[in-house]
Amino acid sequence: MEEERKVLYVEALVKTGNLPRAKYEAVAFLRAHPTSPHAARLRALVQQ
């Protein structure tokens, strides 16, 4: 459930307007889990 928690964290950062931190967290996640089923969702979140 760690991956899901991280996706929700990034989503919360985006919704509260902290896009720089959201991008940082998303990049870190994608480096650690490049083939995660959550990868596309994270990319979409930070490209807004």
CHARMM internal coordinates of N, CA and C (Angstrom, degrees):
IC EDIT
DIST 1 N 1 CA 1.4485
DIST 1 CA 1 C 1.5291
ANGL 1 N 1 CA 1 C 111.57
DIST 1 C 2 N 1.2941
ANGL 1 CA 1 C 2 N 116.96
DIHE 1 N 1 CA 1 C 2 N -4.44
DIST 2 N 2 CA 1.4642
ANGL 1 C 2 N 2 CA 120.69
DIHE 1 CA 1 C 2 N 2 CA 179.81
DIST 2 CA 2 C 1.5274
ANGL 2 N 2 CA 2 C 111.51
DIHE 1 C 2 N 2 CA 2 C -61.04
DIST 2 C 3 N 1.3241
ANGL 2 CA 2 C 3 N 116.92
DIHE 2 N 2 CA 2 C 3 N -40.81
DIST 3 N 3 CA 1.4668
ANGL 2 C 3 N 3 CA 119.75
DIHE 2 CA 2 C 3 N 3 CA -179.98
DIST 3 CA 3 C 1.5289
ANGL 3 N 3 CA 3 C 110.69
DIHE 2 C 3 N 3 CA 3 C -63.96
DIST 3 C 4 N 1.3033
ANGL 3 CA 3 C 4 N 117.04
DIHE 3 N 3 CA 3 C 4 N -43.78
DIST 4 N 4 CA 1.4625
ANGL 3 C 4 N 4 CA 120.56
DIHE 3 CA 3 C 4 N 4 CA 178.91
DIST 4 CA 4 C 1.5234
ANGL 4 N 4 CA 4 C 111.12
DIHE 3 C 4 N 4 CA 4 C -61.96
DIST 4 C 5 N 1.3199
ANGL 4 CA 4 C 5 N 116.26
DIHE 4 N 4 CA 4 C 5 N -40.22
DIST 5 N 5 CA 1.4601
ANGL 4 C 5 N 5 CA 120.20
DIHE 4 CA 4 C 5 N 5 CA 179.20
DIST 5 CA 5 C 1.5210
ANGL 5 N 5 CA 5 C 110.66
DIHE 4 C 5 N 5 CA 5 C -61.60
DIST 5 C 6 N 1.3123
ANGL 5 CA 5 C 6 N 116.42
DIHE 5 N 5 CA 5 C 6 N -42.16
DIST 6 N 6 CA 1.4676
ANGL 5 C 6 N 6 CA 120.35
DIHE 5 CA 5 C 6 N 6 CA -179.16
DIST 6 CA 6 C 1.5239
ANGL 6 N 6 CA 6 C 110.91
DIHE 5 C 6 N 6 CA 6 C -65.42
DIST 6 C 7 N 1.3311
ANGL 6 CA 6 C 7 N 117.41
DIHE 6 N 6 CA 6 C 7 N -40.64
DIST 7 N 7 CA 1.4664
ANGL 6 C 7 N 7 CA 120.58
DIHE 6 CA 6 C 7 N 7 CA 178.10
DIST 7 CA 7 C 1.5223
ANGL 7 N 7 CA 7 C 110.14
DIHE 6 C 7 N 7 CA 7 C -62.08
DIST 7 C 8 N 1.3100
ANGL 7 CA 7 C 8 N 117.73
DIHE 7 N 7 CA 7 C 8 N -43.48
DIST 8 N 8 CA 1.4599
ANGL 7 C 8 N 8 CA 120.97
DIHE 7 CA 7 C 8 N 8 CA 178.24
DIST 8 CA 8 C 1.5259
ANGL 8 N 8 CA 8 C 111.38
DIHE 7 C 8 N 8 CA 8 C -64.36
DIST 8 C 9 N 1.3156
ANGL 8 CA 8 C 9 N 116.80
DIHE 8 N 8 CA 8 C 9 N -36.73
DIST 9 N 9 CA 1.4637
ANGL 8 C 9 N 9 CA 121.55
DIHE 8 CA 8 C 9 N 9 CA 177.59
DIST 9 CA 9 C 1.5277
ANGL 9 N 9 CA 9 C 110.22
DIHE 8 C 9 N 9 CA 9 C -63.13
DIST 9 C 10 N 1.3298
ANGL 9 CA 9 C 10 N 117.00
DIHE 9 N 9 CA 9 C 10 N -46.78
DIST 10 N 10 CA 1.4617
ANGL 9 C 10 N 10 CA 120.88
DIHE 9 CA 9 C 10 N 10 CA 179.23
DIST 10 CA 10 C 1.5224
ANGL 10 N 10 CA 10 C 109.77
DIHE 9 C 10 N 10 CA 10 C -62.90
DIST 10 C 11 N 1.3145
ANGL 10 CA 10 C 11 N 117.13
DIHE 10 N 10 CA 10 C 11 N -41.81
DIST 11 N 11 CA 1.4636
ANGL 10 C 11 N 11 CA 120.65
DIHE 10 CA 10 C 11 N 11 CA 178.41
DIST 11 CA 11 C 1.5318
ANGL 11 N 11 CA 11 C 110.83
DIHE 10 C 11 N 11 CA 11 C -60.42
DIST 11 C 12 N 1.3160
ANGL 11 CA 11 C 12 N 117.17
DIHE 11 N 11 CA 11 C 12 N -42.51
DIST 12 N 12 CA 1.4619
ANGL 11 C 12 N 12 CA 121.17
DIHE 11 CA 11 C 12 N 12 CA 178.43
DIST 12 CA 12 C 1.5283
ANGL 12 N 12 CA 12 C 110.78
DIHE 11 C 12 N 12 CA 12 C -64.18
DIST 12 C 13 N 1.3149
ANGL 12 CA 12 C 13 N 117.35
DIHE 12 N 12 CA 12 C 13 N -40.30
DIST 13 N 13 CA 1.4604
ANGL 12 C 13 N 13 CA 120.20
DIHE 12 CA 12 C 13 N 13 CA 177.49
DIST 13 CA 13 C 1.5233
ANGL 13 N 13 CA 13 C 111.23
DIHE 12 C 13 N 13 CA 13 C -61.17
DIST 13 C 14 N 1.3139
ANGL 13 CA 13 C 14 N 116.89
DIHE 13 N 13 CA 13 C 14 N -43.00
DIST 14 N 14 CA 1.4661
ANGL 13 C 14 N 14 CA 121.18
DIHE 13 CA 13 C 14 N 14 CA 178.72
DIST 14 CA 14 C 1.5304
ANGL 14 N 14 CA 14 C 109.79
DIHE 13 C 14 N 14 CA 14 C -62.83
DIST 14 C 15 N 1.3107
ANGL 14 CA 14 C 15 N 116.77
DIHE 14 N 14 CA 14 C 15 N -46.80
DIST 15 N 15 CA 1.4685
ANGL 14 C 15 N 15 CA 120.86
DIHE 14 CA 14 C 15 N 15 CA -177.12
DIST 15 CA 15 C 1.5248
ANGL 15 N 15 CA 15 C 112.78
DIHE 14 C 15 N 15 CA 15 C -65.14
DIST 15 C 16 N 1.3152
ANGL 15 CA 15 C 16 N 117.13
DIHE 15 N 15 CA 15 C 16 N -27.78
DIST 16 N 16 CA 1.4654
ANGL 15 C 16 N 16 CA 119.90
DIHE 15 CA 15 C 16 N 16 CA 178.88
DIST 16 CA 16 C 1.5194
ANGL 16 N 16 CA 16 C 112.30
DIHE 15 C 16 N 16 CA 16 C -92.24
DIST 16 C 17 N 1.3248
ANGL 16 CA 16 C 17 N 116.71
DIHE 16 N 16 CA 16 C 17 N 3.91
DIST 17 N 17 CA 1.4483
ANGL 16 C 17 N 17 CA 120.76
DIHE 16 CA 16 C 17 N 17 CA 174.73
DIST 17 CA 17 C 1.5131
ANGL 17 N 17 CA 17 C 115.95
DIHE 16 C 17 N 17 CA 17 C 88.68
DIST 17 C 18 N 1.3041
ANGL 17 CA 17 C 18 N 117.76
DIHE 17 N 17 CA 17 C 18 N 9.33
DIST 18 N 18 CA 1.4572
ANGL 17 C 18 N 18 CA 120.89
DIHE 17 CA 17 C 18 N 18 CA -179.15
DIST 18 CA 18 C 1.5364
ANGL 18 N 18 CA 18 C 109.65
DIHE 17 C 18 N 18 CA 18 C -96.38
DIST 18 C 19 N 1.3245
ANGL 18 CA 18 C 19 N 115.58
DIHE 18 N 18 CA 18 C 19 N 63.24
DIST 19 N 19 CA 1.4577
ANGL 18 C 19 N 19 CA 120.85
DIHE 18 CA 18 C 19 N 19 CA -176.07
DIST 19 CA 19 C 1.5305
ANGL 19 N 19 CA 19 C 113.19
DIHE 18 C 19 N 19 CA 19 C -64.16
DIST 19 C 20 N 1.3426
ANGL 19 CA 19 C 20 N 119.65
DIHE 19 N 19 CA 19 C 20 N -38.69
DIST 20 N 20 CA 1.4734
ANGL 19 C 20 N 20 CA 117.84
DIHE 19 CA 19 C 20 N 20 CA 177.81
DIST 20 CA 20 C 1.5301
ANGL 20 N 20 CA 20 C 113.02
DIHE 19 C 20 N 20 CA 20 C -58.40
DIST 20 C 21 N 1.3153
ANGL 20 CA 20 C 21 N 116.73
DIHE 20 N 20 CA 20 C 21 N -44.02
DIST 21 N 21 CA 1.4709
ANGL 20 C 21 N 21 CA 119.72
DIHE 20 CA 20 C 21 N 21 CA 178.96
DIST 21 CA 21 C 1.5250
ANGL 21 N 21 CA 21 C 111.06
DIHE 20 C 21 N 21 CA 21 C -68.47
DIST 21 C 22 N 1.3378
ANGL 21 CA 21 C 22 N 116.45
DIHE 21 N 21 CA 21 C 22 N -38.07
DIST 22 N 22 CA 1.4629
ANGL 21 C 22 N 22 CA 120.61
DIHE 21 CA 21 C 22 N 22 CA 177.76
DIST 22 CA 22 C 1.5211
ANGL 22 N 22 CA 22 C 110.62
DIHE 21 C 22 N 22 CA 22 C -60.43
DIST 22 C 23 N 1.3284
ANGL 22 CA 22 C 23 N 116.67
DIHE 22 N 22 CA 22 C 23 N -43.71
DIST 23 N 23 CA 1.4625
ANGL 22 C 23 N 23 CA 120.31
DIHE 22 CA 22 C 23 N 23 CA 179.05
DIST 23 CA 23 C 1.5248
ANGL 23 N 23 CA 23 C 110.77
DIHE 22 C 23 N 23 CA 23 C -64.09
DIST 23 C 24 N 1.3215
ANGL 23 CA 23 C 24 N 116.65
DIHE 23 N 23 CA 23 C 24 N -41.71
DIST 24 N 24 CA 1.4604
ANGL 23 C 24 N 24 CA 120.95
DIHE 23 CA 23 C 24 N 24 CA 178.67
DIST 24 CA 24 C 1.5303
ANGL 24 N 24 CA 24 C 110.30
DIHE 23 C 24 N 24 CA 24 C -59.36
DIST 24 C 25 N 1.3205
ANGL 24 CA 24 C 25 N 116.16
DIHE 24 N 24 CA 24 C 25 N -48.54
DIST 25 N 25 CA 1.4677
ANGL 24 C 25 N 25 CA 120.93
DIHE 24 CA 24 C 25 N 25 CA -178.78
DIST 25 CA 25 C 1.5326
ANGL 25 N 25 CA 25 C 111.24
DIHE 24 C 25 N 25 CA 25 C -65.59
DIST 25 C 26 N 1.3315
ANGL 25 CA 25 C 26 N 117.03
DIHE 25 N 25 CA 25 C 26 N -38.63
DIST 26 N 26 CA 1.4584
ANGL 25 C 26 N 26 CA 120.45
DIHE 25 CA 25 C 26 N 26 CA 179.55
DIST 26 CA 26 C 1.5217
ANGL 26 N 26 CA 26 C 110.85
DIHE 25 C 26 N 26 CA 26 C -65.45
DIST 26 C 27 N 1.3252
ANGL 26 CA 26 C 27 N 117.07
DIHE 26 N 26 CA 26 C 27 N -43.92
DIST 27 N 27 CA 1.4677
ANGL 26 C 27 N 27 CA 120.52
DIHE 26 CA 26 C 27 N 27 CA 178.82
DIST 27 CA 27 C 1.5270
ANGL 27 N 27 CA 27 C 110.55
DIHE 26 C 27 N 27 CA 27 C -61.95
DIST 27 C 28 N 1.3216
ANGL 27 CA 27 C 28 N 116.57
DIHE 27 N 27 CA 27 C 28 N -43.52
DIST 28 N 28 CA 1.4646
ANGL 27 C 28 N 28 CA 120.47
DIHE 27 CA 27 C 28 N 28 CA 179.09
DIST 28 CA 28 C 1.5330
ANGL 28 N 28 CA 28 C 110.52
DIHE 27 C 28 N 28 CA 28 C -61.58
DIST 28 C 29 N 1.3150
ANGL 28 CA 28 C 29 N 116.27
DIHE 28 N 28 CA 28 C 29 N -42.46
DIST 29 N 29 CA 1.4572
ANGL 28 C 29 N 29 CA 120.49
DIHE 28 CA 28 C 29 N 29 CA 178.64
DIST 29 CA 29 C 1.5214
ANGL 29 N 29 CA 29 C 110.54
DIHE 28 C 29 N 29 CA 29 C -63.04
DIST 29 C 30 N 1.3251
ANGL 29 CA 29 C 30 N 116.75
DIHE 29 N 29 CA 29 C 30 N -46.63
DIST 30 N 30 CA 1.4635
ANGL 29 C 30 N 30 CA 120.75
DIHE 29 CA 29 C 30 N 30 CA -177.11
DIST 30 CA 30 C 1.5256
ANGL 30 N 30 CA 30 C 112.20
DIHE 29 C 30 N 30 CA 30 C -65.72
DIST 30 C 31 N 1.3098
ANGL 30 CA 30 C 31 N 117.18
DIHE 30 N 30 CA 30 C 31 N -31.54
DIST 31 N 31 CA 1.4658
ANGL 30 C 31 N 31 CA 119.75
DIHE 30 CA 30 C 31 N 31 CA 174.83
DIST 31 CA 31 C 1.5280
ANGL 31 N 31 CA 31 C 110.91
DIHE 30 C 31 N 31 CA 31 C -67.49
DIST 31 C 32 N 1.3067
ANGL 31 CA 31 C 32 N 115.86
DIHE 31 N 31 CA 31 C 32 N -39.47
DIST 32 N 32 CA 1.4631
ANGL 31 C 32 N 32 CA 120.58
DIHE 31 CA 31 C 32 N 32 CA -178.45
DIST 32 CA 32 C 1.5312
ANGL 32 N 32 CA 32 C 112.36
DIHE 31 C 32 N 32 CA 32 C -78.42
DIST 32 C 33 N 1.3310
ANGL 32 CA 32 C 33 N 116.69
DIHE 32 N 32 CA 32 C 33 N -30.09
DIST 33 N 33 CA 1.4654
ANGL 32 C 33 N 33 CA 121.29
DIHE 32 CA 32 C 33 N 33 CA -174.46
DIST 33 CA 33 C 1.5325
ANGL 33 N 33 CA 33 C 110.34
DIHE 32 C 33 N 33 CA 33 C -136.47
DIST 33 C 34 N 1.3110
ANGL 33 CA 33 C 34 N 118.53
DIHE 33 N 33 CA 33 C 34 N 64.58
DIST 34 N 34 CA 1.4708
ANGL 33 C 34 N 34 CA 120.49
DIHE 33 CA 33 C 34 N 34 CA -174.00
DIST 34 CA 34 C 1.5280
ANGL 34 N 34 CA 34 C 114.87
DIHE 33 C 34 N 34 CA 34 C -64.63
DIST 34 C 35 N 1.3092
ANGL 34 CA 34 C 35 N 117.80
DIHE 34 N 34 CA 34 C 35 N -22.81
DIST 35 N 35 CA 1.4697
ANGL 34 C 35 N 35 CA 120.02
DIHE 34 CA 34 C 35 N 35 CA -179.24
DIST 35 CA 35 C 1.5280
ANGL 35 N 35 CA 35 C 112.61
DIHE 34 C 35 N 35 CA 35 C -106.65
DIST 35 C 36 N 1.3111
ANGL 35 CA 35 C 36 N 116.75
DIHE 35 N 35 CA 35 C 36 N 15.50
DIST 36 N 36 CA 1.4607
ANGL 35 C 36 N 36 CA 120.95
DIHE 35 CA 35 C 36 N 36 CA -179.75
DIST 36 CA 36 C 1.5296
ANGL 36 N 36 CA 36 C 110.81
DIHE 35 C 36 N 36 CA 36 C -61.93
DIST 36 C 37 N 1.3230
ANGL 36 CA 36 C 37 N 116.56
DIHE 36 N 36 CA 36 C 37 N 144.99
DIST 37 N 37 CA 1.4628
ANGL 36 C 37 N 37 CA 119.13
DIHE 36 CA 36 C 37 N 37 CA 174.62
DIST 37 CA 37 C 1.5329
ANGL 37 N 37 CA 37 C 112.19
DIHE 36 C 37 N 37 CA 37 C -65.34
DIST 37 C 38 N 1.3182
ANGL 37 CA 37 C 38 N 117.36
DIHE 37 N 37 CA 37 C 38 N -11.98
DIST 38 N 38 CA 1.4639
ANGL 37 C 38 N 38 CA 122.53
DIHE 37 CA 37 C 38 N 38 CA 179.73
DIST 38 CA 38 C 1.5263
ANGL 38 N 38 CA 38 C 112.69
DIHE 37 C 38 N 38 CA 38 C -92.67
DIST 38 C 39 N 1.3056
ANGL 38 CA 38 C 39 N 117.84
DIHE 38 N 38 CA 38 C 39 N -4.11
DIST 39 N 39 CA 1.4650
ANGL 38 C 39 N 39 CA 121.70
DIHE 38 CA 38 C 39 N 39 CA -174.36
DIST 39 CA 39 C 1.5272
ANGL 39 N 39 CA 39 C 112.06
DIHE 38 C 39 N 39 CA 39 C -59.68
DIST 39 C 40 N 1.3016
ANGL 39 CA 39 C 40 N 117.73
DIHE 39 N 39 CA 39 C 40 N -46.09
DIST 40 N 40 CA 1.4691
ANGL 39 C 40 N 40 CA 120.39
DIHE 39 CA 39 C 40 N 40 CA -178.55
DIST 40 CA 40 C 1.5266
ANGL 40 N 40 CA 40 C 110.79
DIHE 39 C 40 N 40 CA 40 C -63.39
DIST 40 C 41 N 1.3077
ANGL 40 CA 40 C 41 N 116.95
DIHE 40 N 40 CA 40 C 41 N -39.92
DIST 41 N 41 CA 1.4799
ANGL 40 C 41 N 41 CA 120.93
DIHE 40 CA 40 C 41 N 41 CA 179.11
DIST 41 CA 41 C 1.5235
ANGL 41 N 41 CA 41 C 110.53
DIHE 40 C 41 N 41 CA 41 C -62.56
DIST 41 C 42 N 1.3181
ANGL 41 CA 41 C 42 N 117.35
DIHE 41 N 41 CA 41 C 42 N -44.18
DIST 42 N 42 CA 1.4563
ANGL 41 C 42 N 42 CA 120.42
DIHE 41 CA 41 C 42 N 42 CA 179.08
DIST 42 CA 42 C 1.5156
ANGL 42 N 42 CA 42 C 111.57
DIHE 41 C 42 N 42 CA 42 C -63.41
DIST 42 C 43 N 1.3120
ANGL 42 CA 42 C 43 N 116.73
DIHE 42 N 42 CA 42 C 43 N -43.58
DIST 43 N 43 CA 1.4715
ANGL 42 C 43 N 43 CA 119.98
DIHE 42 CA 42 C 43 N 43 CA 178.36
DIST 43 CA 43 C 1.5337
ANGL 43 N 43 CA 43 C 110.55
DIHE 42 C 43 N 43 CA 43 C -59.21
DIST 43 C 44 N 1.3160
ANGL 43 CA 43 C 44 N 116.20
DIHE 43 N 43 CA 43 C 44 N -43.64
DIST 44 N 44 CA 1.4560
ANGL 43 C 44 N 44 CA 120.52
DIHE 43 CA 43 C 44 N 44 CA -179.44
DIST 44 CA 44 C 1.5333
ANGL 44 N 44 CA 44 C 111.38
DIHE 43 C 44 N 44 CA 44 C -65.07
DIST 44 C 45 N 1.3075
ANGL 44 CA 44 C 45 N 116.72
DIHE 44 N 44 CA 44 C 45 N -38.02
DIST 45 N 45 CA 1.4668
ANGL 44 C 45 N 45 CA 120.67
DIHE 44 CA 44 C 45 N 45 CA -179.57
DIST 45 CA 45 C 1.5130
ANGL 45 N 45 CA 45 C 112.60
DIHE 44 C 45 N 45 CA 45 C -62.16
DIST 45 C 46 N 1.3124
ANGL 45 CA 45 C 46 N 117.15
DIHE 45 N 45 CA 45 C 46 N -41.96
DIST 46 N 46 CA 1.4685
ANGL 45 C 46 N 46 CA 119.71
DIHE 45 CA 45 C 46 N 46 CA -173.62
DIST 46 CA 46 C 1.5236
ANGL 46 N 46 CA 46 C 113.14
DIHE 45 C 46 N 46 CA 46 C -91.65
DIST 46 C 47 N 1.3188
ANGL 46 CA 46 C 47 N 118.21
DIHE 46 N 46 CA 46 C 47 N -2.08
DIST 47 N 47 CA 1.4578
ANGL 46 C 47 N 47 CA 120.35
DIHE 46 CA 46 C 47 N 47 CA 178.05
DIST 47 CA 47 C 1.5313
ANGL 47 N 47 CA 47 C 112.10
DIHE 46 C 47 N 47 CA 47 C -95.43
DIST 47 C 48 N 1.2942
ANGL 47 CA 47 C 48 N 117.32
DIHE 47 N 47 CA 47 C 48 N 9.92
DIST 48 N 48 CA 1.4589
ANGL 47 C 48 N 48 CA 120.77
DIHE 47 CA 47 C 48 N 48 CA -179.12
DIST 48 CA 48 C 1.5058
ANGL 48 N 48 CA 48 C 111.40
DIHE 47 C 48 N 48 CA 48 C -73.49
END
COOR INIT
IC SEED 1 N 1 CA 1 C
IC BUILD
